[in-house]
Amino acid sequence: MIPRDTIAAIATAPGRGGIGVVRISGRDLVAFASALIPRPLESRRAMLTAFCDAAGQPLDEGIALFFPAPHSYTGEDVIELQGHGGPVVMHQLLQRCVELGARLARPGEFTERAYLNGRMDLAQAEGVADLIEASTALAARAALRSLQGNFSDLIQQLASKIVALRTFLEATLDFPEEEVEFLTAGRAAEQLATIRQQLEGVMASTRQGSLLREGIHAVLIGEPNVGKSSLLNRLAGEDVAIVTDVPGTTRDAVREQIDIDGLPVHIIDTAGLRETEDAVERIGISRTWAQIEKADLALVVSDAAGADDAGSRAIVERLPAALARIRVVNKIDLAIRPSGRESRGAEDWVWVSAKTGAGLEQLKQAIWDRAGWHPAGEGLFTARARHMAALQAAHGHLANAMAQTRHLELYAEELRLAHEALCTITGEFTPDDLLGEIFSKFCIGK
């Protein structure tokens, strides 16, 4: 349903700043603006003006911008008031907009209106939020490509090919007297195989895009005093965790997000795992195991002087079987041995020194490999779990279609379902409750 009311919000971050922006979107805002701004607005031209209250007294002075429909962010008339960035001034301007009939915008409502008014599809709209939330420069560039429609173009190309195949199939079903052999005359089997192959390529890129957006959650675990906190500090490039020679210094999880050559890694330094009578330390150890259950990757740190001792083996044996792990042997500077990396069955072993930085590049590469991260440079776009689920569903329906070569009605139905699954990505077939969930996670004013 296309909205018809007027919305307003402060579009800049909370707090004080040099500039603050109040954004307004609605239909026919010229009259609205005349009650707020003493000068007539000019389309797409920055204008220095006062912003006035109901008595005509200035609330603030700043820049007014008017973007008439349909050539605006939301597809409606949009006014942006750029004033002084103090909380009191911004809230006074916003309150004046409410007095004039606007209502406070919900989180993401401006972008939701852009989607509903056909200014962007749903995948592009999600790219807006991903760009704002990007935690690395590579993630920001990938989100911008999603916003610009790169991901949507790939989906639309696949959808168009499925539609063409469905069209040929429907003609076969409607005119059987023509004796068109669907699977041979139209090279349908070959076309379907090509579509599946292209879909699998998009799925591979989407998995990379999801990693780029979500990152990987890794936990540093091991016995006390093996250098977990030192390793976190080395990876982060700053002292984010306290390091002492006293065992059990880390009592609670220390979280840090780091950028490993474009891949966001949410890394958690945890309490050393050991038997202890200290009540506070025991709580920390319990929380460590809780973090392990939620992690994507375990970095099991040990001392080079006893890398595979009974304590380390006991920790590894207790890890969830499906949890990817890297055995990190630290303090090689004390053991006087070189850095290196070795694959031992399901585990990678990496020898490092958190003190000198030796072996850190090999550890980063091991994290990349265990995460399944294969950066494709400037071709990446961000993706979400729902995109991956939709692509997986479409792939399954195409596989079912290939198994229904003797039942063309079932073949046609599987193609329809595959097409519908793809279209949920761009929003052509998207339930309203899903839209509410997606846009509710945006920031207010966007």
Buried (B, 14 or more C-beta within 10 A) or exposed (E): EEBEEBBBBBBBEEEEBEEBBBBBBBEEBEEBBEBBBEEEBEEEEEBEBBBBBEEEEEBBEBBBBBBBBEEBBBBBBBBBBBBBBBEEBBEBBBBBBEEBEBBBBBBBBBBBBBBBBEBBBBBBBBBBBBBEBBBBEBBBBBBBBBBBBBBBEBBBEBBEBBEEBBEBBEEBEEEEEEEBEBBEEBEBBEBBEEBBEBBEEBBBBBBBBBBBBBBBBBBBBBBBBBBBBBBBBBBBEEEBBEBEEEBBBBBEBBBBEBBBEBBBBBBBBBBBBBEBEEEEBBEBBEBBBEBBEEBBBBBBBBBBEBBEEEBBEEBBEEBEEEEBBBBBBBBBBEBEBEBBBEEEEEBBBBBBBBBEEBBBBBBBBBBBBBBEBEBEEEEBBBBBEBBBEBBBBBBBBBEBBBEBBEEBEBBBBBBBBBBBBBBBBBBBEBEEEEBEEBBEEBBBBB
